[in-house]
């Protein structure tokens, strides 16, 4: 008898505990619903993006578009509006998770009560008020009805999570410029009001927007200087110190030069006035790394800022060996940031960025979880992402316009792969190189795609037939990417020497010995090739396939591994510590 009574007592306690747990969880869910409803009603009624103050300032800006004070006021109000919006959105996400958790606990608790097939005795089982089974049934029914109504209302208000603030503004909309604060990344656009239009290919050709410029190392200049000396100042129009080291090459848009720099503690982006050399702004790039132990170890020849930046004419983009990716507008305001994960790479990440239409192309090849992705330039939102089951690569993506369409070309390990840059769909893949460390960016010229791995193999592929046209395993370019001119290919060798190959056969035509090796890639302007070795000495020679024909040799005055950019009829060089503009 005592055993039975003990079992009944234990059963009664468990029953009451489950009933209480279900009721508490249900009430908790209702409270969360109430807060969600209040939060979303407040957000919808306030309409932060169309506040009278912001609209008034927008009208004033239309009549005075150069008024910097008005722009700053708009930025501040816009920042406050967006902060309120995204705080509410974050609350919705957290609240929905809590709501689902509360409902799950309520459901499990009350369903468990159904396993009790008899009434549990409670002090006075004859009193209907003490009938816990009846109470539980009444509680379940009441909470279910009220809960369904409140949950439905709350979710209706909270979903979808996107609003007009999540979309890029129309050109006539209120200028949307975020203050330089780390708000929710990838969630909104913050470009300047007059720069929302994506630059055309013709416009890009006037600038130097990415690694090796808009045309695979070819510039429009016809009268670049050939004589300069960094130590004496001869031919140096300006010289500007860059605080953080980096092997990234300079890019240029209009009268702005951009470079990145970094070390184990800090990564940053720099903007320099191309005319005067004045440092316009320096912005640190926020990181998702939470401890020094997460910072990857990199090779001294690569560093933390090896990838060259890219620009779409309105924003500039930079990526670092930590996997941190950031976008800034031309005034230095942070537009968005992303953390792609820490790349596992024995040398450090060095694949440069590229833009295609209104997307940013990111090649993220390393030991595991490699991928290529296209991100919206305005928001950082991923348009598409394609996994790549290949090893590390230090090459950069190439866009090839062929037969009325554009293909995105990537090389890693022994393979070259083509993708549709609009969708990320793989178009074709060819095994053309032996497994090797690949640093050379693919080059398309003369109807052929040229690829090389230093001291391993040099190949040419017909992109229409997708067949290998020729191979050269004895005489290969070095780490720097080659440049094509006419029926000739030119490149520097890593251990010293300048070489020329026949573009149609792959046979080397000539080799000019040099004392030092090359990491920088050659560029062509007019009919001359400019190639800088690791000491900072630039060899200028005629793009002559018959024999090496020297024009001049000039010294930067410090080591250099970066590829120069062309600005008008001048050159922008990056040395170990300074940025130089060289001109007549």
C-alpha positions in Angstrom: 0.0 0.0 0.0 2.8 2.4 0.9 4.5 1.7 -2.4 1.3 2.5 -4.3 0.9 5.7 -2.4 4.5 6.6 -3.1 4.0 6.0 -6.8 0.9 8.0 -6.8 2.6 10.8 -5.0 5.6 10.8 -7.4 3.2 10.7 -10.4 1.3 13.6 -9.0 4.4 15.7 -8.6 5.6 14.9 -12.1 2.2 15.7 -13.5 2.0 19.0 -11.7 5.5 19.9 -12.8 4.7 19.2 -16.5 1.5 21.2 -16.2 3.3 24.1 -14.6 6.1 23.9 -17.2 3.6 24.0 -20.1 1.7 26.9 -18.7 4.9 28.9 -18.0 6.3 28.2 -21.5 2.9 29.2 -23.0 2.7 32.4 -21.1 6.3 33.2 -22.0 5.4 32.7 -25.7 2.5 35.0 -25.3 4.7 37.7 -23.7 7.2 37.4 -26.5 4.4 37.7 -29.0 3.1 40.9 -27.3 6.6 42.4 -27.5 7.0 41.5 -31.1 3.6 43.1 -32.0 4.5 46.3 -30.1 7.9 46.4 -31.7 6.6 46.1 -35.2 3.7 48.4 -34.8 6.1 51.0 -33.5 8.5 50.4 -36.5 5.7 50.5 -39.1 4.1 53.7 -37.7 7.5 55.6 -37.3 8.7 54.9 -40.9 12.2 56.1 -40.2 13.3 56.5 -43.8 10.6 59.0 -44.5 10.9 61.3 -41.5 10.0 64.9 -42.1 13.5 66.0 -41.1 15.2 63.7 -43.6 12.8 64.6 -46.4 13.4 68.4 -45.7 17.1 67.9 -45.9 16.8 65.9 -49.1 14.9 68.8 -50.7 17.5 71.3 -49.6 20.3 69.1 -51.0 18.6 69.0 -54.4 18.9 72.8 -54.6 22.4 72.8 -53.1 24.1 69.5 -54.1 27.6 70.5 -53.1 26.6 71.5 -49.5 28.8 69.2 -47.3 27.0 70.3 -44.1 23.7 69.1 -45.5 25.3 65.8 -46.6 26.7 65.2 -43.2 23.3 65.9 -41.5 21.7 63.5 -43.9 24.3 60.8 -43.1 23.8 61.2 -39.4 20.0 61.0 -39.6 20.2 58.1 -42.1 22.6 56.3 -39.7 20.2 56.8 -36.8 17.2 55.6 -38.9 19.1 52.5 -40.0 20.3 51.7 -36.5 16.8 51.8 -35.2 15.5 49.7 -38.1 18.2 47.0 -37.9 17.9 46.9 -34.1 14.2 46.1 -34.5 15.0 43.5 -37.1 17.5 41.9 -34.8 14.9 41.9 -32.1 12.5 40.1 -34.4 15.0 37.4 -35.2 15.8 36.8 -31.6 12.1 37.0 -30.5 11.0 34.5 -33.2 13.7 32.0 -32.0 12.4 32.5 -28.4 8.8 32.1 -29.5 9.5 28.9 -31.3 11.4 27.6 -28.3 8.6 28.5 -26.0 6.0 26.9 -28.2 8.1 23.7 -28.5 8.4 23.4 -24.7 4.6 24.0 -24.3 3.8 21.4 -26.9 6.1 18.8 -25.5 4.9 19.4 -21.9 1.2 19.1 -22.7 1.6 16.2 -25.1 3.4 14.4 -22.3 0.5 15.0 -20.0 -1.6 12.9 -22.4 0.3 9.9 -21.3 -1.4 10.1 -17.9 -4.6 8.2 -18.6 -6.2 8.7 -15.2 -6.8 11.6 -12.9 -4.1 12.2 -10.4 -5.4 12.5 -6.8 -4.9 15.9 -5.3 -5.9 17.0 -1.8 -9.6 16.9 -2.6 -10.2 15.0 -5.8 -13.9 15.5 -5.5 -13.5 19.3 -6.0 -13.7 20.1 -9.7 -11.3 23.0 -9.1 -8.6 20.5 -8.1 -9.1 18.3 -11.2 -5.7 18.8 -12.8 -6.6 16.9 -15.9 -9.5 19.2 -16.5 -7.4 22.2 -15.7 -4.7 21.1 -18.1 -7.3 20.6 -20.8 -8.8 24.0 -20.2 -5.3 25.6 -20.1 -4.3 23.9 -23.3 -7.4 25.0 -25.2 -7.2 28.6 -23.9 -3.5 29.0 -24.6 -3.8 27.4 -28.0 -6.6 29.7 -29.2 -5.1 32.9 -27.8 -1.6 31.8 -28.8 -2.5 31.1 -32.4 -4.1 34.5 -32.7 -1.1 36.3 -31.2 1.5 34.2 -33.0 -0.2 34.8 -36.3 -0.4 38.5 -35.7 3.2 38.7 -34.5 4.6 36.8 -37.4 2.5 38.8 -39.9 4.1 42.0 -38.6 7.6 40.6 -38.2 7.8 38.8 -41.6 9.2 39.4 -44.1 12.3 40.7 -42.4 13.2 42.9 -45.3 11.9 46.4 -46.1 12.8 49.3 -48.4 15.8 49.9 -46.2 17.3 46.6 -47.3 17.2 47.5 -51.0 19.5 49.8 -52.9 17.8 53.2 -53.2 16.6 54.6 -56.5 18.7 57.4 -57.9 16.0 60.0 -56.9 15.7 58.6 -53.4 17.1 60.2 -50.2 20.9 59.8 -50.3 21.7 56.8 -48.1 25.2 57.2 -46.6 26.0 55.2 -43.5 28.2 56.8 -40.8 31.4 55.0 -40.4 30.1 52.6 -37.9 30.0 48.8 -38.0 26.3 48.2 -38.4 24.7 44.9 -39.6 27.0 43.9 -42.4 25.7 43.1 -45.9 22.3 44.6 -45.0 22.2 47.9 -46.8 23.7 50.2 -49.3 25.6 53.3 -48.4 27.0 54.7 -51.6 27.1 58.4 -52.4 24.0 59.8 -54.0 25.5 60.5 -57.4 27.4 57.3 -57.7 24.8 54.5 -57.7 25.1 54.0 -61.4 27.5 51.1 -62.3 30.3 52.2 -64.6 30.3 50.9 -68.1 33.1 49.0 -69.7 34.0 52.1 -71.7 34.2 54.1 -68.5 36.4 51.4 -66.8 38.9 51.6 -69.7 39.6 55.2 -68.7 40.8 54.2 -65.2 42.8 51.4 -63.5 40.1 49.7 -61.4 41.7 46.4 -60.5 44.8 44.2 -60.7 46.7 44.9 -64.0 44.0 47.4 -65.0 41.0 47.0 -67.3 42.8 45.3 -70.2 45.2 42.7 -68.9 48.1 45.0 -68.3 47.5 47.4 -71.2 47.1 51.1 -70.7 45.9 53.9 -72.9 48.9 56.2 -72.2 51.3 56.9 -75.1 54.0 59.0 -73.5 54.9 57.5 -70.1 58.2 58.6 -68.5 61.2 56.4 -68.9 63.7 58.1 -66.6 63.3 58.5 -62.8 65.3 58.1 -59.6 63.6 57.7 -56.3 66.6 58.7 -54.2 67.4 61.9 -56.0 63.8 62.8 -56.7 64.3 62.9 -60.5 60.9 62.3 -62.2 59.1 61.8 -58.9 56.0 64.0 -58.8 55.1 63.0 -55.3 56.1 60.3 -52.7 53.6 59.4 -49.9 54.4 57.1 -47.0 52.0 54.2 -46.3 51.9 53.2 -42.7 51.1 49.5 -43.0 53.0 47.1 -45.3 51.4 45.3 -48.2 52.1 43.6 -51.5 48.8 44.7 -53.1 49.2 46.8 -56.2 47.6 50.3 -56.5 44.3 50.9 -58.3 43.2 54.3 -59.6 39.8 55.8 -60.3 39.5 59.5 -61.4 41.9 61.3 -59.1 41.9 58.7 -56.3 44.6 56.0 -55.7 43.7 53.2 -53.4 46.0 50.6 -51.7 45.6 48.2 -48.7 48.1 47.4 -46.0 48.2 45.2 -43.0 50.1 43.3 -40.3 49.1 40.7 -37.7 47.3 43.3 -35.6 45.7 45.7 -38.0 44.5 45.9 -41.6 43.6 49.1 -43.4 42.6 50.8 -46.7 44.3 54.1 -47.9 43.0 56.7 -50.3 45.5 59.2 -51.8 44.9 62.2 -54.0 46.4 61.1 -57.4 47.3 64.7 -58.3 49.0 65.9 -55.1 49.8 62.7 -53.3 48.0 63.9 -50.2 46.6 61.1 -47.9 42.9 61.7 -48.0 41.9 59.0 -45.5 43.0 55.8 -43.8 40.4 53.4 -42.6 40.9 50.3 -40.4 39.0 47.2 -41.5 37.0 45.5 -38.8 37.7 41.9 -38.2 35.7 38.9 -36.9 38.8 37.4 -35.3 38.3 37.2 -31.6 41.8 36.3 -30.4 45.4 36.6 -31.7 45.5 32.8 -32.0 42.9 33.0 -34.9 45.2 35.2 -37.0 46.7 33.1 -39.7 50.4 32.7 -40.2 51.5 34.0 -43.5 54.7 33.8 -45.6 56.9 36.9 -45.6 56.6 37.1 -49.4 52.8 37.4 -49.1 51.9 39.2 -45.9 48.4 40.2 -44.8 47.6 42.6 -47.7 48.6 40.8 -50.9 45.4 40.9 -52.8 44.9 44.0 -55.0 41.7 46.0 -54.3 39.0 46.6 -56.9 36.5 49.5 -57.5 33.3 49.9 -59.4 33.7 53.6 -59.6 31.6 54.3 -56.5 33.0 52.0 -53.9 36.4 50.3 -53.2 36.8 46.8 -52.0 39.6 45.1 -50.1 40.3 41.6 -48.8 42.9 40.4 -46.4 44.7 37.2 -45.3 42.3 37.1 -42.3 39.3 36.5 -44.6 38.0 40.0 -43.8 36.3 41.7 -46.8 35.3 45.4 -46.7 33.7 48.0 -48.9 34.1 51.8 -48.5 32.8 54.7 -50.5 35.1 57.3 -52.0 34.8 59.5 -48.9 36.0 56.7 -46.6 32.7 55.7 -45.2 32.4 52.0 -44.5 29.6 50.6 -46.7 29.6 46.9 -45.6 31.9 44.2 -44.3 32.0 40.4 -44.4 34.1 37.7 -42.9 34.6 34.8 -45.3 36.4 32.6 -42.8 40.1 32.3 -42.1 41.8 30.9 -45.3 44.0 27.9 -44.6 46.8 28.7 -47.0 50.6 27.9 -46.5 51.6 31.3 -48.0 48.6 33.5 -47.2 45.7 34.6 -49.3 46.6 36.7 -52.3 43.9 36.3 -55.0 42.9 39.8 -56.0 39.3 41.1 -56.4 37.4 41.8 -59.6 34.1 43.4 -60.4 31.5 42.3 -63.0 28.6 44.6 -63.7 27.1 45.2 -60.2 28.9 42.3 -58.4 32.2 41.8 -56.7 34.0 38.6 -57.7 35.9 36.8 -54.9 38.2 33.8 -55.5 38.7 32.1 -52.2 40.8 29.0 -52.8 42.6 27.4 -49.9 43.1 23.9 -48.4 39.4 23.3 -47.5 36.0 24.8 -48.3 37.2 26.7 -51.4 34.7 28.7 -53.3 34.1 31.5 -55.8 31.4 34.0 -55.1 29.7 37.1 -56.5 28.6 39.7 -54.0 26.3 42.7 -54.6 28.6 45.7 -54.7 26.0 47.9 -52.8 25.1 45.6 -49.9 27.7 42.7 -49.8 24.8 40.2 -50.1 25.9 37.0 -51.8 24.3 36.8 -55.3 25.8 33.3 -55.9 28.5 31.1 -54.4 30.0 28.0 -56.1 32.0 25.5 -54.2 35.4 24.5 -55.6 37.0 21.1 -54.7 40.5 22.3 -55.4 43.5 23.3 -53.3 45.0 26.7 -52.7 45.6 29.2 -55.4 47.4 32.6 -55.5 46.1 33.5 -58.9 43.3 36.1 -59.5 40.1 35.8 -61.5 39.9 36.8 -65.1 36.9 37.9 -67.1 37.0 37.0 -70.8 34.6 38.5 -73.3 34.2 35.9 -76.1 31.5 35.3 -78.8 29.0 37.8 -77.3 29.2 36.6 -73.7 31.6 36.8 -70.7 33.2 33.9 -68.9 34.9 34.0 -65.5 38.2 32.1 -65.6 39.9 30.7 -62.4 43.0 28.5 -62.1 44.0 26.4 -59.1 46.0 23.2 -58.7 46.1 21.5 -62.1 42.8 22.9 -63.4 41.4 25.9 -65.2 37.7 26.4 -64.8 35.2 28.6 -66.5 32.0 30.0 -64.9 29.1 32.0 -65.9 29.7 35.3 -63.9 26.0 36.0 -63.7 24.9 32.7 -62.1 28.1 31.0 -60.9 27.3 27.9 -63.0 30.4 25.9 -64.1 30.7 26.0 -67.9 33.8 23.8 -68.4 37.0 22.6 -66.7 40.3 21.4 -68.1 43.2 19.7 -66.4 46.1 21.5 -68.0 48.8 22.0 -65.3 50.5 19.5 -63.1 49.6 19.9 -59.4 51.5 23.0 -58.4 51.4 26.3 -56.6 49.7 28.6 -59.1 50.3 32.3 -58.8 49.9 33.5 -62.4 46.5 35.0 -63.3 45.1 33.6 -66.6 45.5 35.9 -69.6 43.3 35.9 -72.8 44.8 37.2 -76.0 45.0 36.1 -79.7 42.0 33.9 -79.2 44.0 31.8 -76.6 43.9 31.5 -72.9 47.5 31.4 -71.4 48.2 29.8 -68.0 51.4 29.0 -66.3 52.9 27.5 -63.1 56.4 28.7 -62.2 59.0 26.1 -63.3 56.3 23.5 -63.9 54.3 24.2 -67.1 53.2 26.9 -69.6 50.1 26.2 -71.7 47.7 27.8 -74.2 44.1 26.8 -74.6 41.7 27.5 -77.4 38.6 28.7 -75.5 36.2 27.9 -78.4 37.4 24.3 -78.9 38.5 24.0 -75.3 41.6 22.1 -76.4 45.2 22.6 -75.4 47.0 24.2 -78.3 50.6 24.0 -77.0 52.6 23.2 -73.8 56.0 24.3 -72.7 57.5 22.5 -69.6 61.0 23.8 -70.0 60.7 27.5 -70.2 58.0 29.0 -68.0 57.1 32.5 -66.8 57.7 33.2 -63.1 55.3 34.3 -60.4 54.3 37.6 -62.1 51.5 37.4 -64.7 52.6 37.7 -68.3 51.5 40.4 -70.8 50.6 39.9 -74.4 51.5 42.3 -77.3 50.9 41.3 -80.9 52.2 37.7 -81.4 54.5 37.9 -78.4 54.3 37.2 -74.7 56.5 38.9 -72.1 57.2 38.1 -68.5 59.9 38.3 -65.8 61.4 35.2 -64.2 61.3 34.7 -60.4 65.0 33.9 -60.2 66.1 36.6 -62.7 65.6 37.2 -66.4 63.2 38.8 -68.9 61.8 36.4 -71.5 59.7 36.6 -74.6 57.6 33.7 -76.1 55.9 33.1 -79.4 52.1 33.5 -78.6 51.1 30.8 -81.2 53.7 28.1 -80.5 54.8 28.7 -76.9 58.5 28.6 -77.9 60.8 31.1 -76.2 62.2 33.6 -78.6 64.7 35.3 -76.3 65.9 35.7 -72.8 67.5 38.8 -71.3 69.6 38.0 -68.2 69.0 40.3 -65.1 70.7 40.4 -61.7 67.4 40.2 -59.7 64.1 38.3 -59.9 60.6 39.6 -60.5 57.3 39.3 -58.6 55.6 42.3 -60.3 53.7 41.8 -63.6 54.7 43.7 -66.7 52.4 46.4 -68.2 52.3 47.8 -71.8 51.8 51.4 -72.8 52.2 52.3 -76.5 54.7 49.8 -77.8 56.8 49.7 -74.6 56.9 47.2 -71.7 57.5 48.3 -68.1 58.7 45.5 -65.8 60.0 46.1 -62.2 62.3 43.7 -60.3 62.2 43.1 -56.6 64.8 45.8 -55.9 62.7 48.5 -57.5 64.5 48.7 -60.8 62.2 49.1 -63.8 63.3 47.8 -67.2 61.6 49.6 -70.0 62.0 47.9 -73.4 60.3 47.7 -76.8 57.6 45.1 -77.2 59.8 43.5 -79.9 59.5 39.7 -80.4 62.7 39.5 -82.4 65.2 40.6 -79.7 65.4 42.4 -76.4 65.5 46.2 -77.1 66.2 48.3 -74.0 64.8 51.8 -73.7 65.9 52.6 -70.2 66.3 51.4 -66.6 65.1 53.5 -63.7 65.3 53.1 -59.9 62.5 53.5 -57.5 64.8 53.8 -54.5 63.2 51.0 -52.5 62.1 47.4 -53.0 59.0 46.7 -54.9 56.9 43.7 -55.8 53.7 45.4 -56.8 52.5 46.0 -60.4 52.3 49.7 -61.3 49.1 51.5 -62.3 48.7 54.1 -65.0 47.2 57.5 -64.2 47.0 59.7 -67.3 50.6 60.0 -68.7 52.1 59.0 -65.3 52.8 55.9 -63.3 51.8 55.0 -59.8 54.3 52.7 -58.1 54.1 51.0 -54.7 57.4 50.5 -52.9 58.1 48.8 -49.6 57.2 51.9 -47.6 55.9 54.6 -50.0 53.6 55.2 -52.9 55.1 57.1 -55.8 53.8 59.0 -58.8 56.2 59.2 -61.6 55.7 61.6 -64.5 57.3 64.2 -66.8 
